[in-house]
Amino acid sequence: MGVCAMKRIIACALAAVCLYGSAAHPSSSKIFRGLVIDVGSSTVEIKRGRREMTFFWGEKSTVRRRGAAADRASVDICQKARVRYAYRDGRPVIVTLEILSEGYCRK
């Protein structure tokens, strides 16, 4: 077997790994971590540094607190949160919102 044939085999193997990896772990979901600055009936706004993002609740959106399932009402301003989201119809829709720490704001 020549050097060119080996290069082709290696290139095909790498391409197969890349294709399998993207199918097994879809890259369509992203993660954003920051401070909850607004909670609406259909949205949650989170800020990290200068960047603010508004996320939309979906039918299958879930909330987690201390590793356990929680309801949407447990999301409050000033909490630190990590959001896994995916774009659907051009909007960032929450897949999972995890409350990392309780808020420090006073009501």
N, CA, C and O atoms as a Tinker XYZ file with bonds, in Angstrom:
   428  protein
     1  N      0.845000   -1.176000    0.000000    73     2
     2  CA     0.000000    0.000000    0.000000    64     1     3
     3  C      0.885000    1.232000    0.000000    63     2     4     5
     4  O      1.855000    1.320000    0.753000    81     3
     5  N      0.538000    2.177000   -0.853000    73     3     6
     6  CA     1.324000    3.387000   -0.958000    64     5     7
     7  C      0.930000    4.437000    0.058000    63     6     8     9
     8  O     -0.052000    4.291000    0.787000    81     7
     9  N      1.710000    5.490000    0.090000    73     7    10
    10  CA     1.466000    6.599000    1.017000    64     9    11
    11  C      0.138000    7.281000    0.691000    63    10    12    13
    12  O     -0.597000    7.664000    1.601000    81    11
    13  N     -0.175000    7.435000   -0.585000    73    11    14
    14  CA    -1.436000    8.088000   -0.978000    64    13    15
    15  C     -2.646000    7.280000   -0.535000    63    14    16    17
    16  O     -3.650000    7.837000   -0.091000    81    15
    17  N     -2.542000    5.960000   -0.659000    73    15    18
    18  CA    -3.648000    5.100000   -0.236000    64    17    19
    19  C     -3.861000    5.195000    1.270000    63    18    20    21
    20  O     -5.003000    5.229000    1.729000    81    19
    21  N     -2.791000    5.239000    2.039000    73    19    22
    22  CA    -2.900000    5.367000    3.491000    64    21    23
    23  C     -3.527000    6.709000    3.873000    63    22    24    25
    24  O     -4.346000    6.783000    4.790000    81    23
    25  N     -3.138000    7.755000    3.168000    73    23    26
    26  CA    -3.713000    9.073000    3.445000    64    25    27
    27  C     -5.208000    9.070000    3.177000    63    26    28    29
    28  O     -5.972000    9.664000    3.938000    81    27
    29  N     -5.638000    8.414000    2.110000    73    27    30
    30  CA    -7.074000    8.331000    1.785000    64    29    31
    31  C     -7.834000    7.564000    2.859000    63    30    32    33
    32  O     -8.929000    7.961000    3.258000    81    31
    33  N     -7.254000    6.470000    3.323000    73    31    34
    34  CA    -7.910000    5.671000    4.362000    64    33    35
    35  C     -8.045000    6.485000    5.645000    63    34    36    37
    36  O     -9.099000    6.486000    6.280000    81    35
    37  N     -6.987000    7.168000    6.014000    73    35    38
    38  CA    -7.025000    7.996000    7.230000    64    37    39
    39  C     -8.034000    9.128000    7.069000    63    38    40    41
    40  O     -8.776000    9.420000    8.007000    81    39
    41  N     -8.080000    9.767000    5.915000    73    39    42
    42  CA    -9.033000   10.850000    5.672000    64    41    43
    43  C    -10.460000   10.340000    5.745000    63    42    44    45
    44  O    -11.323000   11.002000    6.322000    81    43
    45  N    -10.726000    9.166000    5.166000    73    43    46
    46  CA   -12.075000    8.587000    5.221000    64    45    47
    47  C    -12.455000    8.236000    6.660000    63    46    48    49
    48  O    -13.593000    8.454000    7.076000    81    47
    49  N    -11.507000    7.698000    7.411000    73    47    50
    50  CA   -11.778000    7.344000    8.803000    64    49    51
    51  C    -12.089000    8.587000    9.630000    63    50    52    53
    52  O    -13.016000    8.580000   10.439000    81    51
    53  N    -11.318000    9.649000    9.430000    73    51    54
    54  CA   -11.586000   10.900000   10.150000    64    53    55
    55  C    -12.933000   11.488000    9.769000    63    54    56    57
    56  O    -13.656000   11.989000   10.632000    81    55
    57  N    -13.278000   11.435000    8.499000    73    55    58
    58  CA   -14.584000   11.945000    8.052000    64    57    59
    59  C    -15.710000   11.147000    8.692000    63    58    60    61
    60  O    -16.715000   11.720000    9.111000    81    59
    61  N    -15.550000    9.820000    8.773000    73    59    62
    62  CA   -16.579000    8.986000    9.388000    64    61    63
    63  C    -16.740000    9.312000   10.863000    63    62    64    65
    64  O    -17.860000    9.376000   11.369000    81    63
    65  N    -15.628000    9.518000   11.553000    73    63    66
    66  CA   -15.688000    9.876000   12.977000    64    65    67
    67  C    -16.390000   11.212000   13.165000    63    66    68    69
    68  O    -17.212000   11.359000   14.070000    81    67
    69  N    -16.076000   12.182000   12.321000    73    67    70
    70  CA   -16.713000   13.502000   12.420000    64    69    71
    71  C    -18.205000   13.407000   12.161000    63    70    72    73
    72  O    -18.994000   14.026000   12.875000    81    71
    73  N    -18.601000   12.654000   11.168000    73    71    74
    74  CA   -20.024000   12.507000   10.859000    64    73    75
    75  C    -20.752000   11.778000   11.972000    63    74    76    77
    76  O    -21.852000   12.180000   12.349000    81    75
    77  N    -20.165000   10.718000   12.505000    73    75    78
    78  CA   -20.790000    9.987000   13.601000    64    77    79
    79  C    -20.877000   10.861000   14.845000    63    78    80    81
    80  O    -21.900000   10.863000   15.530000    81    79
    81  N    -19.831000   11.593000   15.139000    73    79    82
    82  CA   -19.809000   12.446000   16.323000    64    81    83
    83  C    -20.863000   13.528000   16.267000    63    82    84    85
    84  O    -21.476000   13.843000   17.288000    81    83
    85  N    -21.090000   14.106000   15.094000    73    83    86
    86  CA   -22.095000   15.161000   14.997000    64    85    87
    87  C    -23.497000   14.596000   15.082000    63    86    88    89
    88  O    -24.411000   15.294000   15.522000    81    87
    89  N    -23.692000   13.347000   14.673000    73    87    90
    90  CA   -25.015000   12.735000   14.777000    64    89    91
    91  C    -25.302000   12.315000   16.209000    63    90    92    93
    92  O    -26.439000   12.405000   16.671000    81    91
    93  N    -24.271000   11.854000   16.916000    73    91    94
    94  CA   -24.462000   11.395000   18.286000    64    93    95
    95  C    -24.631000   12.559000   19.252000    63    94    96    97
    96  O    -25.359000   12.436000   20.237000    81    95
    97  N    -23.977000   13.679000   18.995000    73    95    98
    98  CA   -24.049000   14.851000   19.869000    64    97    99
    99  C    -24.422000   16.059000   19.019000    63    98   100   101
   100  O    -23.541000   16.753000   18.510000    81    99
   101  N    -25.712000   16.317000   18.862000    73    99   102
   102  CA   -26.089000   17.439000   18.007000    64   101   103
   103  C    -25.546000   18.754000   18.541000    63   102   104   105
   104  O    -25.642000   19.038000   19.735000    81   103
   105  N    -24.986000   19.539000   17.667000    73   103   106
   106  CA   -24.392000   20.804000   18.079000    64   105   107
   107  C    -25.413000   21.931000   18.045000    63   106   108   109
   108  O    -25.050000   23.103000   18.142000    81   107
   109  N    -26.683000   21.583000   17.910000    73   107   110
   110  CA   -27.701000   22.612000   17.808000    64   109   111
   111  C    -28.004000   23.266000   19.151000    63   110   112   113
   112  O    -28.527000   24.380000   19.181000    81   111
   113  N    -27.689000   22.604000   20.259000    73   111   114
   114  CA   -27.950000   23.229000   21.546000    64   113   115
   115  C    -26.694000   23.929000   22.040000    63   114   116   117
   116  O    -25.570000   23.493000   21.790000    81   115
   117  N    -26.921000   25.030000   22.749000    73   115   118
   118  CA   -25.828000   25.848000   23.273000    64   117   119
   119  C    -26.076000   26.107000   24.745000    63   118   120   121
   120  O    -27.167000   25.851000   25.255000    81   119
   121  N    -25.061000   26.613000   25.423000    73   119   122
   122  CA   -25.183000   26.905000   26.852000    64   121   123
   123  C    -24.832000   28.369000   27.101000    63   122   124   125
   124  O    -23.863000   28.888000   26.546000    81   123
   125  N    -25.630000   29.028000   27.941000    73   123   126
   126  CA   -25.379000   30.404000   28.356000    64   125   127
   127  C    -25.535000   30.445000   29.869000    63   126   128   129
   128  O    -26.512000   29.933000   30.415000    81   127
   129  N    -24.580000   31.048000   30.532000    73   127   130
   130  CA   -24.586000   31.112000   31.987000    64   129   131
   131  C    -24.531000   32.563000   32.420000    63   130   132   133
   132  O    -23.767000   33.349000   31.858000    81   131
   133  N    -25.332000   32.930000   33.414000    73   131   134
   134  CA   -25.310000   34.295000   33.884000    64   133   135
   135  C    -26.310000   34.550000   34.989000    63   134   136   137
   136  O    -26.728000   33.631000   35.693000    81   135
   137  N    -26.690000   35.808000   35.133000    73   135   138
   138  CA   -27.575000   36.279000   36.190000    64   137   139
   139  C    -28.962000   36.553000   35.613000    63   138   140   141
   140  O    -29.092000   37.249000   34.606000    81   139
   141  N    -29.987000   36.012000   36.243000    73   139   142
   142  CA   -31.364000   36.250000   35.801000    64   141   143
   143  C    -31.723000   37.697000   36.129000    63   142   144   145
   144  O    -31.679000   38.102000   37.291000    81   143
   145  N    -32.081000   38.480000   35.101000    73   143   146
   146  CA   -32.422000   39.884000   35.341000    64   145   147
   147  C    -33.892000   40.190000   35.068000    63   146   148   149
   148  O    -34.377000   41.265000   35.421000    81   147
   149  N    -34.610000   39.244000   34.437000    73   147   150
   150  CA   -36.041000   39.452000   34.204000    64   149   151
   151  C    -36.699000   38.102000   33.962000    63   150   152   153
   152  O    -36.156000   37.241000   33.269000    81   151
   153  N    -37.883000   37.935000   34.549000    73   151   154
   154  CA   -38.659000   36.715000   34.349000    64   153   155
   155  C    -40.057000   37.125000   33.919000    63   154   156   157
   156  O    -40.758000   37.829000   34.646000    81   155
   157  N    -40.454000   36.686000   32.748000    73   155   158
   158  CA   -41.798000   36.956000   32.246000    64   157   159
   159  C    -42.579000   35.660000   32.126000    63   158   160   161
   160  O    -42.064000   34.592000   32.458000    81   159
   161  N    -43.797000   35.740000   31.662000    73   159   162
   162  CA   -44.616000   34.542000   31.531000    64   161   163
   163  C    -44.119000   33.622000   30.415000    63   162   164   165
   164  O    -44.316000   32.408000   30.469000    81   163
   165  N    -43.480000   34.203000   29.412000    73   163   166
   166  CA   -43.003000   33.376000   28.302000    64   165   167
   167  C    -41.510000   33.504000   28.045000    63   166   168   169
   168  O    -40.977000   32.855000   27.146000    81   167
   169  N    -40.823000   34.346000   28.837000    73   167   170
   170  CA   -39.396000   34.572000   28.612000    64   169   171
   171  C    -38.621000   34.664000   29.925000    63   170   172   173
   172  O    -39.183000   34.898000   30.995000    81   171
   173  N    -37.312000   34.471000   29.799000    73   171   174
   174  CA   -36.372000   34.701000   30.890000    64   173   175
   175  C    -35.199000   35.448000   30.275000    63   174   176   177
   176  O    -34.669000   35.040000   29.241000    81   175
   177  N    -34.789000   36.556000   30.921000    73   175   178
   178  CA   -33.653000   37.321000   30.422000    64   177   179
   179  C    -32.473000   37.111000   31.355000    63   178   180   181
   180  O    -32.592000   37.238000   32.574000    81   179
   181  N    -31.331000   36.786000   30.759000    73   179   182
   182  CA   -30.125000   36.489000   31.531000    64   181   183
   183  C    -28.984000   37.354000   31.020000    63   182   184   185
   184  O    -28.836000   37.574000   29.818000    81   183
   185  N    -28.179000   37.840000   31.962000    73   183   186
   186  CA   -27.067000   38.727000   31.618000    64   185   187
   187  C    -25.760000   38.114000   32.100000    63   186   188   189
   188  O    -25.668000   37.575000   33.203000    81   187
   189  N    -24.755000   38.212000   31.237000    73   187   190
   190  CA   -23.392000   37.839000   31.609000    64   189   191
   191  C    -22.472000   38.895000   31.039000    63   190   192   193
   192  O    -22.332000   39.018000   29.822000    81   191
   193  N    -21.843000   39.663000   31.923000    73   191   194
   194  CA   -21.012000   40.767000   31.470000    64   193   195
   195  C    -21.877000   41.800000   30.768000    63   194   196   197
   196  O    -22.885000   42.249000   31.314000    81   195
   197  N    -21.487000   42.171000   29.570000    73   195   198
   198  CA   -22.271000   43.137000   28.791000    64   197   199
   199  C    -23.342000   42.479000   27.934000    63   198   200   201
   200  O    -24.194000   43.159000   27.362000    81   199
   201  N    -23.299000   41.159000   27.847000    73   199   202
   202  CA   -24.222000   40.451000   26.970000    64   201   203
   203  C    -25.488000   40.052000   27.708000    63   202   204   205
   204  O    -25.433000   39.453000   28.782000    81   203
   205  N    -26.625000   40.390000   27.120000    73   203   206
   206  CA   -27.918000   40.005000   27.653000    64   205   207
   207  C    -28.638000   39.178000   26.601000    63   206   208   209
   208  O    -28.622000   39.512000   25.417000    81   207
   209  N    -29.267000   38.098000   27.043000    73   207   210
   210  CA   -30.031000   37.263000   26.120000    64   209   211
   211  C    -31.408000   36.997000   26.688000    63   210   212   213
   212  O    -31.577000   36.798000   27.890000    81   211
   213  N    -32.385000   36.998000   25.802000    73   211   214
   214  CA   -33.751000   36.652000   26.169000    64   213   215
   215  C    -34.035000   35.259000   25.638000    63   214   216   217
   216  O    -33.868000   34.990000   24.448000    81   215
   217  N    -34.465000   34.377000   26.526000    73   215   218
   218  CA   -34.779000   33.001000   26.173000    64   217   219
   219  C    -36.282000   32.788000   26.295000    63   218   220   221
   220  O    -36.935000   33.387000   27.150000    81   219
   221  N    -36.816000   31.945000   25.449000    73   219   222
   222  CA   -38.248000   31.675000   25.413000    64   221   223
   223  C    -38.533000   30.287000   25.968000    63   222   224   225
   224  O    -37.791000   29.339000   25.711000    81   223
   225  N    -39.625000   30.177000   26.740000    73   223   226
   226  CA   -40.055000   28.883000   27.239000    64   225   227
   227  C    -40.667000   28.094000   26.092000    63   226   228   229
   228  O    -41.382000   28.653000   25.260000    81   227
   229  N    -40.396000   26.828000   26.047000    73   227   230
   230  CA   -41.001000   25.925000   25.082000    64   229   231
   231  C    -41.859000   24.910000   25.814000    63   230   232   233
   232  O    -41.865000   24.858000   27.044000    81   231
   233  N    -42.578000   24.108000   25.052000    73   231   234
   234  CA   -43.448000   23.094000   25.664000    64   233   235
   235  C    -42.647000   22.085000   26.479000    63   234   236   237
   236  O    -43.124000   21.586000   27.498000    81   235
   237  N    -41.429000   21.784000   26.031000    73   235   238
   238  CA   -40.618000   20.767000   26.704000    64   237   239
   239  C    -39.514000   21.360000   27.580000    63   238   240   241
   240  O    -38.636000   20.627000   28.034000    81   239
   241  N    -39.542000   22.656000   27.824000    73   239   242
   242  CA   -38.529000   23.290000   28.671000    64   241   243
   243  C    -38.630000   22.760000   30.096000    63   242   244   245
   244  O    -39.726000   22.561000   30.619000    81   243
   245  N    -37.474000   22.533000   30.720000    73   243   246
   246  CA   -37.456000   22.049000   32.095000    64   245   247
   247  C    -36.598000   22.969000   32.961000    63   246   248   249
   248  O    -35.731000   23.688000   32.466000    81   247
   249  N    -36.862000   22.926000   34.257000    73   247   250
   250  CA   -36.101000   23.693000   35.246000    64   249   251
   251  C    -35.545000   22.707000   36.258000    63   250   252   253
   252  O    -36.229000   21.768000   36.665000    81   251
   253  N    -34.302000   22.925000   36.660000    73   251   254
   254  CA   -33.662000   22.087000   37.672000    64   253   255
   255  C    -33.068000   22.983000   38.763000    63   254   256   257
   256  O    -32.506000   24.043000   38.490000    81   255
   257  N    -33.212000   22.525000   39.991000    73   255   258
   258  CA   -32.664000   23.238000   41.152000    64   257   259
   259  C    -32.076000   22.202000   42.099000    63   258   260   261
   260  O    -32.763000   21.274000   42.527000    81   259
   261  N    -30.801000   22.370000   42.419000    73   259   262
   262  CA   -30.091000   21.420000   43.286000    64   261   263
   263  C    -30.183000   19.992000   42.758000    63   262   264   265
   264  O    -30.289000   19.041000   43.532000    81   263
   265  N    -30.142000   19.850000   41.447000    73   263   266
   266  CA   -30.152000   18.534000   40.821000    64   265   267
   267  C    -31.506000   17.883000   40.671000    63   266   268   269
   268  O    -31.612000   16.800000   40.096000    81   267
   269  N    -32.541000   18.522000   41.175000    73   267   270
   270  CA   -33.888000   17.947000   41.095000    64   269   271
   271  C    -34.774000   18.815000   40.201000    63   270   272   273
   272  O    -34.493000   19.992000   39.973000    81   271
   273  N    -35.825000   18.218000   39.714000    73   271   274
   274  CA   -36.772000   18.954000   38.882000    64   273   275
   275  C    -37.466000   20.028000   39.709000    63   274   276   277
   276  O    -37.752000   19.833000   40.890000    81   275
   277  N    -37.732000   21.159000   39.072000    73   275   278
   278  CA   -38.434000   22.273000   39.725000    64   277   279
   279  C    -39.413000   22.856000   38.711000    63   278   280   281
   280  O    -39.391000   22.502000   37.532000    81   279
   281  N    -40.265000   23.747000   39.185000    73   279   282
   282  CA   -41.206000   24.363000   38.251000    64   281   283
   283  C    -40.707000   25.740000   37.831000    63   282   284   285
   284  O    -39.781000   26.288000   38.428000    81   283
   285  N    -41.320000   26.278000   36.818000    73   283   286
   286  CA   -40.902000   27.575000   36.267000    64   285   287
   287  C    -41.028000   28.699000   37.277000    63   286   288   289
   288  O    -40.284000   29.677000   37.211000    81   287
   289  N    -41.955000   28.573000   38.204000    73   287   290
   290  CA   -42.168000   29.619000   39.210000    64   289   291
   291  C    -40.966000   29.759000   40.140000    63   290   292   293
   292  O    -40.838000   30.774000   40.824000    81   291
   293  N    -40.095000   28.774000   40.178000    73   291   294
   294  CA   -38.923000   28.853000   41.056000    64   293   295
   295  C    -37.815000   29.725000   40.470000    63   294   296   297
   296  O    -36.844000   30.031000   41.162000    81   295
   297  N    -37.945000   30.129000   39.210000    73   295   298
   298  CA   -36.961000   31.020000   38.584000    64   297   299
   299  C    -37.291000   32.445000   39.004000    63   298   300   301
   300  O    -38.417000   32.910000   38.829000    81   299
   301  N    -36.291000   33.139000   39.564000    73   299   302
   302  CA   -36.511000   34.489000   40.075000    64   301   303
   303  C    -35.301000   35.362000   39.731000    63   302   304   305
   304  O    -34.225000   34.848000   39.427000    81   303
   305  N    -35.482000   36.671000   39.782000    73   303   306
   306  CA   -34.386000   37.579000   39.455000    64   305   307
   307  C    -33.248000   37.409000   40.462000    63   306   308   309
   308  O    -33.452000   36.982000   41.598000    81   307
   309  N    -32.054000   37.755000   40.008000    73   307   310
   310  CA   -30.811000   37.713000   40.783000    64   309   311
   311  C    -30.273000   36.316000   41.051000    63   310   312   313
   312  O    -29.276000   36.170000   41.758000    81   311
   313  N    -30.900000   35.298000   40.510000    73   311   314
   314  CA   -30.354000   33.957000   40.628000    64   313   315
   315  C    -29.282000   33.751000   39.564000    63   314   316   317
   316  O    -29.370000   34.320000   38.476000    81   315
   317  N    -28.285000   32.953000   39.867000    73   315   318
   318  CA   -27.329000   32.542000   38.850000    64   317   319
   319  C    -27.900000   31.296000   38.192000    63   318   320   321
   320  O    -28.375000   30.383000   38.868000    81   319
   321  N    -27.849000   31.272000   36.859000    73   319   322
   322  CA   -28.459000   30.167000   36.137000    64   321   323
   323  C    -27.622000   29.779000   34.926000    63   322   324   325
   324  O    -26.858000   30.578000   34.385000    81   323
   325  N    -27.793000   28.531000   34.525000    73   323   326
   326  CA   -27.178000   28.039000   33.298000    64   325   327
   327  C    -28.322000   27.549000   32.410000    63   326   328   329
   328  O    -29.152000   26.742000   32.831000    81   327
   329  N    -28.349000   28.048000   31.189000    73   327   330
   330  CA   -29.422000   27.703000   30.262000    64   329   331
   331  C    -28.846000   26.910000   29.095000    63   330   332   333
   332  O    -27.909000   27.355000   28.432000    81   331
   333  N    -29.410000   25.747000   28.853000    73   331   334
   334  CA   -29.130000   25.013000   27.625000    64   333   335
   335  C    -30.295000   25.340000   26.700000    63   334   336   337
   336  O    -31.458000   25.133000   27.046000    81   335
   337  N    -29.966000   25.855000   25.518000    73   335   338
   338  CA   -31.023000   26.314000   24.617000    64   337   339
   339  C    -30.719000   25.891000   23.184000    63   338   340   341
   340  O    -29.595000   25.528000   22.840000    81   339
   341  N    -31.758000   25.953000   22.368000    73   339   342
   342  CA   -31.623000   25.644000   20.946000    64   341   343
   343  C    -32.484000   26.645000   20.180000    63   342   344   345
   344  O    -33.542000   27.062000   20.651000    81   343
   345  N    -32.023000   27.013000   19.016000    73   343   346
   346  CA   -32.797000   27.942000   18.192000    64   345   347
   347  C    -33.905000   27.194000   17.477000    63   346   348   349
   348  O    -33.660000   26.216000   16.771000    81   347
   349  N    -35.131000   27.669000   17.668000    73   347   350
   350  CA   -36.298000   27.127000   16.977000    64   349   351
   351  C    -37.081000   28.307000   16.429000    63   350   352   353
   352  O    -37.445000   29.222000   17.168000    81   351
   353  N    -37.331000   28.278000   15.157000    73   351   354
   354  CA   -38.018000   29.382000   14.472000    64   353   355
   355  C    -37.297000   30.701000   14.705000    63   354   356   357
   356  O    -37.928000   31.751000   14.826000    81   355
   357  N    -35.968000   30.641000   14.768000    73   355   358
   358  CA   -35.164000   31.847000   14.911000    64   357   359
   359  C    -35.091000   32.418000   16.315000    63   358   360   361
   360  O    -34.529000   33.495000   16.514000    81   359
   361  N    -35.652000   31.710000   17.302000    73   359   362
   362  CA   -35.638000   32.196000   18.682000    64   361   363
   363  C    -34.917000   31.210000   19.585000    63   362   364   365
   364  O    -35.034000   30.000000   19.393000    81   363
   365  N    -34.164000   31.713000   20.578000    73   363   366
   366  CA   -33.512000   30.804000   21.525000    64   365   367
   367  C    -34.523000   30.245000   22.528000    63   366   368   369
   368  O    -35.020000   30.969000   23.391000    81   367
   369  N    -34.816000   28.963000   22.406000    73   367   370
   370  CA   -35.814000   28.302000   23.250000    64   369   371
   371  C    -35.090000   27.477000   24.314000    63   370   372   373
   372  O    -34.147000   26.745000   24.014000    81   371
   373  N    -35.541000   27.605000   25.540000    73   371   374
   374  CA   -34.930000   26.909000   26.670000    64   373   375
   375  C    -35.174000   25.411000   26.555000    63   374   376   377
   376  O    -36.308000   24.960000   26.390000    81   375
   377  N    -34.086000   24.648000   26.644000    73   375   378
   378  CA   -34.198000   23.199000   26.767000    64   377   379
   379  C    -34.206000   22.882000   28.250000    63   378   380   381
   380  O    -35.118000   22.220000   28.745000    81   379
   381  N    -33.175000   23.360000   28.968000    73   379   382
   382  CA   -33.097000   23.193000   30.422000    64   381   383
   383  C    -32.524000   24.454000   31.037000    63   382   384   385
   384  O    -31.516000   24.979000   30.565000    81   383
   385  N    -33.158000   24.939000   32.084000    73   383   386
   386  CA   -32.634000   26.051000   32.868000    64   385   387
   387  C    -32.279000   25.479000   34.234000    63   386   388   389
   388  O    -33.139000   24.947000   34.935000    81   387
   389  N    -31.014000   25.591000   34.604000    73   387   390
   390  CA   -30.553000   25.082000   35.888000    64   389   391
   391  C    -30.225000   26.258000   36.799000    63   390   392   393
   392  O    -29.401000   27.106000   36.457000    81   391
   393  N    -30.870000   26.305000   37.954000    73   391   394
   394  CA   -30.607000   27.349000   38.935000    64   393   395
   395  C    -29.350000   26.945000   39.693000    63   394   396   397
   396  O    -29.325000   25.913000   40.363000    81   395
   397  N    -28.307000   27.765000   39.585000    73   395   398
   398  CA   -27.024000   27.444000   40.197000    64   397   399
   399  C    -26.911000   27.963000   41.625000    63   398   400   401
   400  O    -26.320000   27.310000   42.485000    81   399
   401  N    -27.486000   29.150000   41.876000    73   399   402
   402  CA   -27.485000   29.696000   43.234000    64   401   403
   403  C    -28.683000   30.614000   43.400000    63   402   404   405
   404  O    -29.214000   31.166000   42.436000    81   403
   405  N    -29.080000   30.755000   44.623000    73   403   406
   406  CA   -30.247000   31.588000   44.940000    64   405   407
   407  C    -29.928000   33.062000   44.720000    63   406   408   409
   408  O    -28.768000   33.471000   44.715000    81   407
   409  N    -30.982000   33.843000   44.541000    73   407   410
   410  CA   -30.831000   35.272000   44.312000    64   409   411
   411  C    -30.436000   36.012000   45.560000    63   410   412   413
   412  O    -30.708000   35.573000   46.677000    81   411
   413  N    -29.789000   37.141000   45.358000    73   411   414
   414  CA   -29.363000   37.965000   46.481000    64   413   415
   415  C    -30.194000   39.255000   46.575000    63   414   416   417
   416  O    -29.964000   40.069000   47.469000    81   415
   417  N    -31.149000   39.445000   45.668000    73   415   418
   418  CA   -31.984000   40.651000   45.683000    64   417   419
   419  C    -33.017000   40.562000   46.809000    63   418   420   421
   420  O    -33.483000   39.482000   47.173000    81   419
   421  N    -33.346000   41.696000   47.328000    73   419   422
   422  CA   -34.376000   41.755000   48.368000    64   421   423
   423  C    -35.676000   42.203000   47.745000    63   422   424   425
   424  O    -35.704000   43.061000   46.863000    81   423
   425  N    -36.749000   41.606000   48.221000    73   423   426
   426  CA   -38.075000   41.941000   47.695000    64   425   427
   427  C    -38.807000   42.859000   48.615000    63   426   428
   428  O    -39.941000   43.244000   48.329000    81   427
